[in-house]
């Protein structure tokens, strides 16, 4: 609290004949009045400050949320969740080949980049993989930029050979975005099985030859027009293709 001055006594009648003790009591009374006024002003100031903080906090809460980076692209189909099981005709075909250890690798919509002839590959981003379909030595082999030839069952049930490899793409942040890609015969597979952008597909893995050899299978879950894929394509080819 500040020191008193003569202005503080302007509303008081001061008797010059008062004793020193009574003058001290009067000064204490004036000081008490000033203290009360200052406390009321301080409380009002604090109340306004708290109100301002509440307003700022409310504005932050009402701030519109930005779309997550992992949100699906506009116009792309919603993926079924949980993913549908492997169709019976594929199960029977895999069983006839002596296949075991069936694993869902990925479920995804086909993008334009998956079907452009110049690209000639189906991408399988590592961060979207659902099941651990590779063994440690296979994963390390691909990480060293080696190519792996795998038997590949098309939607038409024909078995062909595809090349599986890993692509590492640097990002602006300095990190690396990795994806597996299926190449070599992909353009023929996509064309002859009538694949189009926005078709929802699954890639499944299984193993033959006493569970030593990796194989992959492509299943069409739904077509871009909304029809169920039923696993195979009306544009598919007949025949058995290569053996495994």
GROMACS elastic network, one bead per residue, 0.5 to 0.9 nm:
[ bonds ]
;  ai    aj funct       b0    kb
    1    31     6  0.87934   500
    1    34     6  0.87525   500
    1    35     6  0.71918   500
    1    38     6  0.87135   500
    3    31     6  0.87561   500
    4     7     6  0.81484   500
    4     8     6  0.64203   500
    4     9     6  0.86981   500
    4    27     6  0.80836   500
    4    30     6  0.83984   500
    4    31     6  0.72045   500
    5     8     6  0.56811   500
    5     9     6  0.75628   500
    6     9     6  0.54989   500
    6    10     6  0.69663   500
    7    10     6  0.53351   500
    7    11     6  0.85827   500
    8    11     6  0.75856   500
    8    12     6  0.84022   500
    8    30     6  0.70492   500
    8    31     6  0.84943   500
    8    34     6  0.83341   500
    9    12     6  0.51123   500
    9    13     6  0.78166   500
    9    14     6  0.79429   500
    9    27     6  0.84086   500
    9    30     6  0.71981   500
   10    13     6  0.78471   500
   12    26     6  0.88594   500
   12    30     6  0.86204   500
   14    17     6  0.87164   500
   14    18     6  0.80137   500
   14    23     6  0.84040   500
   14    26     6  0.85519   500
   15    18     6  0.56369   500
   15    23     6  0.88298   500
   16    19     6  0.84404   500
   18    21     6  0.79873   500
   18    22     6  0.59262   500
   18    23     6  0.61838   500
   19    22     6  0.52550   500
   19    23     6  0.61947   500
   19    24     6  0.86075   500
   20    23     6  0.50586   500
   20    24     6  0.62048   500
   20    25     6  0.87809   500
   21    24     6  0.50537   500
   21    25     6  0.64143   500
   21    26     6  0.88274   500
   22    26     6  0.62720   500
   22    27     6  0.86548   500
   23    26     6  0.50829   500
   23    27     6  0.62360   500
   23    28     6  0.86315   500
   24    27     6  0.51069   500
   24    28     6  0.62037   500
   24    29     6  0.86949   500
   25    28     6  0.50263   500
   25    29     6  0.62507   500
   25    30     6  0.87847   500
   26    29     6  0.50603   500
   26    30     6  0.63388   500
   26    31     6  0.85919   500
   27    30     6  0.51545   500
   27    31     6  0.60821   500
   27    32     6  0.85738   500
   28    31     6  0.50112   500
   28    32     6  0.61028   500
   28    33     6  0.87075   500
   29    32     6  0.51118   500
   29    33     6  0.63738   500
   29    34     6  0.87911   500
   30    33     6  0.51695   500
   30    34     6  0.63121   500
   30    35     6  0.86314   500
   31    34     6  0.51589   500
   31    35     6  0.61209   500
   31    36     6  0.86956   500
   32    35     6  0.50407   500
   32    36     6  0.62312   500
   32    37     6  0.87353   500
   33    36     6  0.52246   500
   33    37     6  0.63793   500
   33    38     6  0.87681   500
   34    37     6  0.51692   500
   34    38     6  0.62407   500
   34    39     6  0.87086   500
   35    38     6  0.51477   500
   35    39     6  0.62230   500
   35    40     6  0.87444   500
   36    39     6  0.51853   500
   36    40     6  0.63229   500
   36    41     6  0.87660   500
   37    40     6  0.52492   500
   37    41     6  0.63531   500
   37    42     6  0.87225   500
   38    41     6  0.51585   500
   38    42     6  0.61769   500
   38    43     6  0.87398   500
   39    42     6  0.50229   500
   39    43     6  0.62171   500
   39    44     6  0.86489   500
   40    43     6  0.52642   500
   40    44     6  0.63187   500
   40    45     6  0.87079   500
   41    44     6  0.51645   500
   41    45     6  0.62224   500
   41    46     6  0.86940   500
   42    45     6  0.50669   500
   42    46     6  0.61733   500
   42    47     6  0.85688   500
   43    46     6  0.50666   500
   43    47     6  0.60737   500
   43    48     6  0.86694   500
   44    47     6  0.50669   500
   44    48     6  0.63108   500
   44    49     6  0.86787   500
   45    48     6  0.52575   500
   45    49     6  0.62701   500
   45    50     6  0.87466   500
   46    49     6  0.50314   500
   46    50     6  0.61937   500
   46    51     6  0.85927   500
   47    50     6  0.51990   500
   47    51     6  0.62264   500
   47    52     6  0.87039   500
   48    51     6  0.50108   500
   48    52     6  0.61884   500
   48    53     6  0.86742   500
   49    52     6  0.51314   500
   49    53     6  0.63225   500
   49    54     6  0.87532   500
   50    53     6  0.50856   500
   50    54     6  0.62936   500
   50    55     6  0.87592   500
   51    54     6  0.50771   500
   51    55     6  0.63176   500
   51    56     6  0.87658   500
   52    55     6  0.50992   500
   52    56     6  0.63082   500
   52    57     6  0.86226   500
   53    56     6  0.51341   500
   53    57     6  0.61030   500
   53    58     6  0.85551   500
   54    57     6  0.50387   500
   54    58     6  0.60895   500
   54    59     6  0.86220   500
   55    58     6  0.50855   500
   55    59     6  0.62422   500
   55    60     6  0.87625   500
   56    59     6  0.50999   500
   56    60     6  0.63774   500
   56    61     6  0.88003   500
   57    60     6  0.51790   500
   57    61     6  0.64081   500
   57    62     6  0.87948   500
   58    61     6  0.50756   500
   58    62     6  0.62353   500
   58    63     6  0.87131   500
   59    62     6  0.50747   500
   59    63     6  0.62213   500
   60    63     6  0.52098   500
   60    64     6  0.88890   500
   61    64     6  0.83151   500
   62    65     6  0.86708   500
   65    68     6  0.87474   500
   66    69     6  0.89191   500
   67    70     6  0.83069   500
   67    71     6  0.67979   500
   68    71     6  0.53456   500
   69    72     6  0.84661   500
   70    73     6  0.87264   500
   71    74     6  0.88069   500
   72    75     6  0.84430   500
   72    76     6  0.66866   500
   72    77     6  0.83851   500
   72    78     6  0.80774   500
   73    76     6  0.57218   500
   73    77     6  0.88880   500
   74    77     6  0.87302   500
   75   198     6  0.84836   500
   76   109     6  0.71749   500
   76   110     6  0.89603   500
   76   111     6  0.85887   500
   76   197     6  0.89362   500
   76   198     6  0.60235   500
   77   109     6  0.69761   500
   77   198     6  0.64122   500
   77   199     6  0.81229   500
   77   200     6  0.76008   500
   77   224     6  0.79283   500
   78    81     6  0.88643   500
   78   109     6  0.86035   500
   78   200     6  0.89178   500
   79    82     6  0.86471   500
   79    83     6  0.76783   500
   79   107     6  0.76467   500
   79   108     6  0.71421   500
   79   109     6  0.76240   500
   79   200     6  0.72859   500
   80    83     6  0.53480   500
   80    84     6  0.72008   500
   80   107     6  0.88978   500
   80   221     6  0.89309   500
   81    84     6  0.77617   500
   82    85     6  0.89068   500
   83   107     6  0.73471   500
   83   202     6  0.88141   500
   84    87     6  0.82828   500
   84   221     6  0.78372   500
   85    88     6  0.87262   500
   85   104     6  0.86968   500
   86    89     6  0.84503   500
   86    90     6  0.66600   500
   86    91     6  0.67122   500
   86   104     6  0.82975   500
   86   202     6  0.88559   500
   86   204     6  0.80644   500
   86   219     6  0.78577   500
   86   231     6  0.81049   500
   87    90     6  0.54814   500
   87    91     6  0.64390   500
   87    92     6  0.88677   500
   87   219     6  0.82000   500
   87   230     6  0.70818   500
   87   231     6  0.62272   500
   88    92     6  0.61138   500
   88    93     6  0.85299   500
   89    92     6  0.51584   500
   89    93     6  0.61668   500
   89    94     6  0.86177   500
   89   157     6  0.87016   500
   89   231     6  0.79747   500
   90    94     6  0.60128   500
   90    95     6  0.83750   500
   90   153     6  0.89311   500
   90   155     6  0.89079   500
   90   157     6  0.74411   500
   90   217     6  0.83618   500
   90   219     6  0.84270   500
   90   231     6  0.75892   500
   91    94     6  0.51997   500
   91    95     6  0.60150   500
   91    96     6  0.85465   500
   91    99     6  0.88904   500
   91   102     6  0.88998   500
   92    95     6  0.50501   500
   92    96     6  0.61110   500
   92    97     6  0.87018   500
   93    96     6  0.51134   500
   93    97     6  0.64642   500
   93    98     6  0.88927   500
   93    99     6  0.86350   500
   93   157     6  0.76637   500
   94    97     6  0.50892   500
   94    98     6  0.64447   500
   94    99     6  0.50453   500
   94   100     6  0.78219   500
   94   102     6  0.88322   500
   94   206     6  0.78229   500
   94   208     6  0.88836   500
   95    99     6  0.52053   500
   95   100     6  0.74297   500
   96    99     6  0.73336   500
   97   208     6  0.71472   500
   97   244     6  0.80197   500
   98   207     6  0.81448   500
   98   208     6  0.57642   500
   98   209     6  0.74293   500
   98   210     6  0.82967   500
   98   211     6  0.88808   500
   99   102     6  0.76316   500
   99   206     6  0.58876   500
   99   207     6  0.52249   500
   99   209     6  0.79643   500
   99   210     6  0.85380   500
   99   211     6  0.74057   500
   99   215     6  0.86037   500
  100   206     6  0.56193   500
  100   207     6  0.52625   500
  100   208     6  0.64564   500
  100   210     6  0.83690   500
  100   211     6  0.63731   500
  101   133     6  0.87867   500
  101   205     6  0.76977   500
  101   206     6  0.52698   500
  101   207     6  0.60886   500
  101   208     6  0.88808   500
  101   211     6  0.74096   500
  102   133     6  0.86270   500
  102   204     6  0.68311   500
  102   205     6  0.55735   500
  102   207     6  0.73631   500
  103   130     6  0.86601   500
  103   131     6  0.60925   500
  103   132     6  0.76107   500
  103   133     6  0.63307   500
  103   203     6  0.88000   500
  103   204     6  0.55822   500
  103   205     6  0.51575   500
  103   206     6  0.64359   500
  104   107     6  0.78329   500
  104   129     6  0.84094   500
  104   130     6  0.64689   500
  104   131     6  0.57084   500
  104   132     6  0.85947   500
  104   133     6  0.79878   500
  104   202     6  0.73565   500
  104   203     6  0.63677   500
  104   205     6  0.64437   500
  105   124     6  0.85011   500
  105   128     6  0.86605   500
  105   129     6  0.55030   500
  105   130     6  0.53712   500
  105   131     6  0.51059   500
  105   132     6  0.72677   500
  105   133     6  0.65453   500
  105   202     6  0.74158   500
  105   203     6  0.54406   500
  105   204     6  0.52187   500
  105   205     6  0.64590   500
  105   216     6  0.89259   500
  106   124     6  0.70870   500
  106   125     6  0.86873   500
  106   128     6  0.65572   500
  106   129     6  0.50565   500
  106   130     6  0.55738   500
  106   131     6  0.75456   500
  106   201     6  0.82911   500
  106   202     6  0.56203   500
  106   203     6  0.54198   500
  106   204     6  0.72443   500
  107   128     6  0.81707   500
  107   129     6  0.81361   500
  107   130     6  0.80100   500
  107   200     6  0.72087   500
  107   201     6  0.58054   500
  107   203     6  0.66494   500
  107   221     6  0.87560   500
  108   111     6  0.89537   500
  108   124     6  0.86784   500
  108   128     6  0.85262   500
  108   198     6  0.89373   500
  108   199     6  0.84319   500
  108   200     6  0.56607   500
  108   201     6  0.56626   500
  108   202     6  0.64870   500
  108   203     6  0.87573   500
  109   197     6  0.73665   500
  109   198     6  0.51767   500
  109   199     6  0.54814   500
  109   201     6  0.61082   500
  109   202     6  0.87033   500
  110   113     6  0.80921   500
  110   114     6  0.60478   500
  110   115     6  0.75312   500
  110   122     6  0.84403   500
  110   195     6  0.82021   500
  110   196     6  0.69786   500
  110   198     6  0.50739   500
  110   199     6  0.54723   500
  110   200     6  0.62591   500
  110   201     6  0.71203   500
  111   114     6  0.52089   500
  111   115     6  0.68889   500
  111   116     6  0.89954   500
  111   196     6  0.82488   500
  111   197     6  0.50724   500
  111   198     6  0.62658   500
  111   199     6  0.83803   500
  112   115     6  0.53111   500
  112   116     6  0.61296   500
  112   196     6  0.81234   500
  112   197     6  0.55316   500
  112   198     6  0.83444   500
  113   116     6  0.53261   500
  113   117     6  0.87556   500
  113   119     6  0.69531   500
  113   120     6  0.88391   500
  113   121     6  0.84294   500
  113   122     6  0.84467   500
  113   123     6  0.87639   500
  113   197     6  0.87377   500
  114   117     6  0.85919   500
  114   119     6  0.72359   500
  114   120     6  0.73677   500
  114   121     6  0.60467   500
  114   122     6  0.51569   500
  114   123     6  0.65978   500
  114   197     6  0.79549   500
  115   118     6  0.86535   500
  115   119     6  0.74380   500
  115   120     6  0.69667   500
  115   121     6  0.74499   500
  115   122     6  0.76462   500
  115   186     6  0.85688   500
  115   187     6  0.72776   500
  115   190     6  0.70399   500
  115   191     6  0.87161   500
  115   195     6  0.79748   500
  115   196     6  0.72841   500
  115   197     6  0.71835   500
  116   119     6  0.54799   500
  116   120     6  0.64793   500
  116   121     6  0.83306   500
  116   187     6  0.81977   500
  117   120     6  0.51170   500
  117   121     6  0.83930   500
  117   186     6  0.89112   500
  117   187     6  0.61870   500
  118   121     6  0.88376   500
  119   122     6  0.86329   500
  119   183     6  0.89517   500
  119   187     6  0.88009   500
  120   182     6  0.84789   500
  120   183     6  0.62030   500
  120   184     6  0.72203   500
  120   185     6  0.77908   500
  120   186     6  0.57294   500
  120   187     6  0.54760   500
  121   181     6  0.59712   500
  121   182     6  0.53296   500
  121   184     6  0.75995   500
  121   185     6  0.84245   500
  121   186     6  0.57131   500
  121   187     6  0.74389   500
  122   180     6  0.83610   500
  122   181     6  0.54123   500
  122   182     6  0.51324   500
  122   183     6  0.68802   500
  122   186     6  0.70157   500
  123   179     6  0.65050   500
  123   180     6  0.59574   500
  123   182     6  0.66900   500
  124   127     6  0.86865   500
  124   128     6  0.73190   500
  124   129     6  0.72046   500
  124   179     6  0.55439   500
  124   181     6  0.57987   500
  124   182     6  0.80126   500
  124   203     6  0.87972   500
  125   128     6  0.54754   500
  125   129     6  0.67268   500
  125   177     6  0.83177   500
  125   178     6  0.65056   500
  125   180     6  0.60310   500
  125   181     6  0.81980   500
  126   129     6  0.53870   500
  126   177     6  0.83333   500
  126   178     6  0.60886   500
  126   179     6  0.51104   500
  126   180     6  0.67237   500
  127   130     6  0.85145   500
  127   177     6  0.88343   500
  127   178     6  0.81908   500
  127   179     6  0.80790   500
  129   132     6  0.76278   500
  129   133     6  0.89855   500
  130   133     6  0.89315   500
  131   134     6  0.89389   500
  132   135     6  0.79980   500
  133   204     6  0.86847   500
  133   205     6  0.64205   500
  133   206     6  0.81240   500
  133   214     6  0.85758   500
  134   137     6  0.81201   500
  134   138     6  0.59171   500
  134   139     6  0.59149   500
  134   214     6  0.81665   500
  135   138     6  0.52211   500
  135   139     6  0.61168   500
  135   140     6  0.86340   500
  136   139     6  0.51377   500
  136   140     6  0.61978   500
  136   141     6  0.85195   500
  137   140     6  0.51569   500
  137   141     6  0.60243   500
  137   142     6  0.87138   500
  138   142     6  0.62588   500
  138   143     6  0.85394   500
  138   148     6  0.85545   500
  139   142     6  0.53250   500
  139   143     6  0.61350   500
  139   144     6  0.88070   500
  140   144     6  0.63904   500
  141   144     6  0.54359   500
  141   145     6  0.71630   500
  141   146     6  0.59159   500
  141   147     6  0.80798   500
  141   148     6  0.84279   500
  142   145     6  0.52354   500
  142   146     6  0.50434   500
  142   147     6  0.65138   500
  142   148     6  0.74211   500
  142   164     6  0.81613   500
  142   165     6  0.57673   500
  142   166     6  0.56575   500
  142   180     6  0.86406   500
  143   146     6  0.72285   500
  143   165     6  0.82824   500
  143   166     6  0.62824   500
  143   167     6  0.84782   500
  143   168     6  0.86787   500
  144   166     6  0.83386   500
  145   165     6  0.67352   500
  145   166     6  0.61177   500
  145   167     6  0.75117   500
  145   168     6  0.88402   500
  146   164     6  0.88426   500
  146   165     6  0.64781   500
  146   166     6  0.78066   500
  147   163     6  0.63506   500
  147   164     6  0.59012   500
  147   166     6  0.79803   500
  148   162     6  0.83183   500
  148   163     6  0.56104   500
  148   164     6  0.50718   500
  148   165     6  0.63029   500
  149   161     6  0.65815   500
  149   162     6  0.57622   500
  149   164     6  0.62060   500
  149   165     6  0.88619   500
  149   214     6  0.89821   500
  150   160     6  0.84539   500
  150   161     6  0.57037   500
  150   162     6  0.54792   500
  150   163     6  0.62422   500
  150   164     6  0.68543   500
  150   213     6  0.80122   500
  150   214     6  0.62431   500
  150   215     6  0.54346   500
  150   216     6  0.69790   500
  151   159     6  0.63929   500
  151   160     6  0.56628   500
  151   162     6  0.63106   500
  151   163     6  0.88097   500
  151   213     6  0.88074   500
  151   214     6  0.74763   500
  151   216     6  0.63704   500
  151   217     6  0.84108   500
  151   242     6  0.80016   500
  151   243     6  0.81230   500
  151   244     6  0.65433   500
  152   158     6  0.81435   500
  152   159     6  0.53279   500
  152   160     6  0.50853   500
  152   161     6  0.55124   500
  152   162     6  0.60677   500
  152   215     6  0.59649   500
  152   217     6  0.54793   500
  152   218     6  0.76265   500
  153   156     6  0.78292   500
  153   157     6  0.55230   500
  153   158     6  0.55966   500
  153   160     6  0.63476   500
  153   161     6  0.85262   500
  153   215     6  0.78805   500
  153   216     6  0.62000   500
  153   218     6  0.61982   500
  153   219     6  0.87824   500
  154   157     6  0.50663   500
  154   158     6  0.54000   500
  154   159     6  0.62032   500
  154   160     6  0.74837   500
  154   189     6  0.69404   500
  154   193     6  0.77735   500
  154   216     6  0.88140   500
  154   217     6  0.60957   500
  154   218     6  0.53648   500
  154   219     6  0.74095   500
  154   232     6  0.79445   500
  154   236     6  0.82039   500
  155   158     6  0.74532   500
  155   189     6  0.87035   500
  155   193     6  0.66758   500
  155   217     6  0.76385   500
  155   218     6  0.56254   500
  155   219     6  0.53828   500
  155   220     6  0.65250   500
  155   231     6  0.58319   500
  155   233     6  0.58479   500
  155   236     6  0.69138   500
  156   159     6  0.87341   500
  156   192     6  0.89304   500
  156   193     6  0.67576   500
  156   231     6  0.80580   500
  156   232     6  0.50049   500
  156   233     6  0.57633   500
  156   234     6  0.78997   500
  156   235     6  0.78128   500
  156   237     6  0.59209   500
  156   238     6  0.71577   500
  156   239     6  0.89815   500
  157   217     6  0.84157   500
  157   218     6  0.88059   500
  157   231     6  0.88916   500
  157   232     6  0.71667   500
  157   236     6  0.81027   500
  157   237     6  0.82849   500
  157   238     6  0.81378   500
  157   239     6  0.83712   500
  157   240     6  0.76199   500
  158   236     6  0.82944   500
  158   237     6  0.70281   500
  158   238     6  0.69231   500
  158   239     6  0.61334   500
  158   240     6  0.50745   500
  158   241     6  0.54825   500
  158   242     6  0.81800   500
  159   217     6  0.85248   500
  159   239     6  0.86888   500
  159   240     6  0.61534   500
  159   241     6  0.50134   500
  159   242     6  0.57945   500
  159   243     6  0.72471   500
  159   244     6  0.83731   500
  160   185     6  0.81361   500
  160   240     6  0.85746   500
  160   241     6  0.56845   500
  160   242     6  0.54788   500
  160   243     6  0.80590   500
  161   184     6  0.82165   500
  161   185     6  0.75247   500
  161   241     6  0.88917   500
  161   242     6  0.72422   500
  162   182     6  0.62587   500
  162   183     6  0.58899   500
  162   184     6  0.58246   500
  162   185     6  0.61951   500
  162   186     6  0.75821   500
  163   181     6  0.79897   500
  163   182     6  0.55533   500
  163   183     6  0.51036   500
  163   184     6  0.59912   500
  163   185     6  0.82858   500
  164   180     6  0.68209   500
  164   181     6  0.57721   500
  164   183     6  0.65819   500
  165   179     6  0.85298   500
  165   180     6  0.56082   500
  165   181     6  0.56366   500
  165   182     6  0.68847   500
  165   183     6  0.81542   500
  166   178     6  0.68873   500
  166   179     6  0.57528   500
  166   181     6  0.62536   500
  167   177     6  0.83029   500
  167   178     6  0.56374   500
  167   179     6  0.53704   500
  167   180     6  0.61106   500
  167   181     6  0.71625   500
  168   176     6  0.61863   500
  168   177     6  0.58023   500
  168   179     6  0.66463   500
  168   180     6  0.88309   500
  169   175     6  0.86676   500
  169   176     6  0.55279   500
  169   177     6  0.51297   500
  169   178     6  0.61340   500
  169   179     6  0.82853   500
  170   173     6  0.82680   500
  170   174     6  0.64887   500
  170   175     6  0.60226   500
  170   177     6  0.61940   500
  170   178     6  0.86050   500
  171   174     6  0.54586   500
  171   175     6  0.54916   500
  171   176     6  0.57283   500
  171   177     6  0.68029   500
  172   175     6  0.73556   500
  173   176     6  0.85135   500
  182   185     6  0.84582   500
  182   186     6  0.69650   500
  183   186     6  0.54627   500
  183   187     6  0.84016   500
  184   187     6  0.78835   500
  184   188     6  0.89685   500
  185   188     6  0.55227   500
  185   189     6  0.62720   500
  185   190     6  0.88160   500
  186   190     6  0.60604   500
  186   191     6  0.84802   500
  187   190     6  0.52872   500
  187   191     6  0.60998   500
  187   192     6  0.84763   500
  188   191     6  0.52235   500
  188   192     6  0.58735   500
  188   193     6  0.82276   500
  189   192     6  0.54616   500
  189   193     6  0.59317   500
  189   194     6  0.83868   500
  189   195     6  0.82884   500
  189   236     6  0.87256   500
  190   193     6  0.53947   500
  190   194     6  0.60570   500
  190   195     6  0.50035   500
  190   196     6  0.78121   500
  191   194     6  0.52134   500
  191   195     6  0.62928   500
  191   196     6  0.86137   500
  191   235     6  0.84718   500
  192   195     6  0.78821   500
  192   233     6  0.87909   500
  192   235     6  0.58834   500
  192   236     6  0.57627   500
  192   237     6  0.68796   500
  193   232     6  0.79984   500
  193   233     6  0.54874   500
  193   234     6  0.72714   500
  193   237     6  0.74429   500
  194   233     6  0.67615   500
  194   234     6  0.76959   500
  194   235     6  0.54922   500
  194   236     6  0.74201   500
  195   198     6  0.89814   500
  195   199     6  0.67944   500
  195   220     6  0.85242   500
  195   223     6  0.81621   500
  195   233     6  0.83338   500
  195   235     6  0.89323   500
  196   199     6  0.57528   500
  196   223     6  0.77641   500
  196   224     6  0.70389   500
  197   200     6  0.86159   500
  197   223     6  0.89021   500
  197   224     6  0.69669   500
  198   222     6  0.88178   500
  198   223     6  0.72166   500
  198   224     6  0.50071   500
  198   225     6  0.87063   500
  199   220     6  0.72059   500
  199   221     6  0.76338   500
  199   222     6  0.58330   500
  199   225     6  0.82665   500
  199   226     6  0.87353   500
  199   229     6  0.86108   500
  200   219     6  0.87044   500
  200   220     6  0.61393   500
  200   221     6  0.53625   500
  200   222     6  0.52047   500
  200   223     6  0.64762   500
  200   224     6  0.75099   500
  200   229     6  0.83788   500
  201   218     6  0.69076   500
  201   219     6  0.55273   500
  201   221     6  0.52235   500
  201   222     6  0.71348   500
  201   223     6  0.87436   500
  201   229     6  0.85714   500
  201   231     6  0.87167   500
  202   217     6  0.81185   500
  202   218     6  0.58032   500
  202   219     6  0.50710   500
  202   220     6  0.64477   500
  202   221     6  0.68439   500
  203   216     6  0.66964   500
  203   217     6  0.55966   500
  203   219     6  0.63656   500
  204   215     6  0.84251   500
  204   216     6  0.55766   500
  204   217     6  0.50882   500
  204   218     6  0.65136   500
  204   219     6  0.77744   500
  205   214     6  0.70016   500
  205   215     6  0.56406   500
  205   217     6  0.62723   500
  206   211     6  0.80530   500
  206   213     6  0.83437   500
  206   214     6  0.61259   500
  206   215     6  0.53050   500
  206   216     6  0.63044   500
  206   217     6  0.80690   500
  207   210     6  0.76127   500
  207   212     6  0.61796   500
  207   213     6  0.52403   500
  207   215     6  0.56904   500
  207   216     6  0.85054   500
  208   212     6  0.61346   500
  208   213     6  0.52687   500
  208   214     6  0.68899   500
  208   215     6  0.74137   500
  208   244     6  0.79116   500
  209   212     6  0.55741   500
  209   213     6  0.59634   500
  209   244     6  0.84836   500
  210   213     6  0.78123   500
  211   214     6  0.76999   500
  213   244     6  0.86962   500
  215   244     6  0.87060   500
  218   231     6  0.79932   500
  218   232     6  0.88780   500
  219   229     6  0.78445   500
  219   230     6  0.79984   500
  219   232     6  0.67086   500
  220   223     6  0.72790   500
  220   228     6  0.80658   500
  220   230     6  0.66714   500
  220   232     6  0.63302   500
  220   233     6  0.75565   500
  221   227     6  0.89669   500
  221   228     6  0.62066   500
  221   230     6  0.63401   500
  221   231     6  0.61767   500
  221   232     6  0.88933   500
  222   225     6  0.81866   500
  222   226     6  0.63540   500
  222   227     6  0.57099   500
  222   230     6  0.75089   500
  222   231     6  0.85073   500
  223   226     6  0.54142   500
  223   227     6  0.52376   500
  223   228     6  0.61724   500
  223   229     6  0.58227   500
  224   227     6  0.73458   500
  226   229     6  0.89222   500
  227   230     6  0.89236   500
  228   231     6  0.84345   500
  229   232     6  0.63410   500
  229   233     6  0.70031   500
  230   233     6  0.79824   500
  232   235     6  0.85958   500
  232   236     6  0.71631   500
  233   236     6  0.51070   500
  233   237     6  0.87654   500
  234   237     6  0.86614   500
  238   241     6  0.87065   500
  240   243     6  0.77352   500
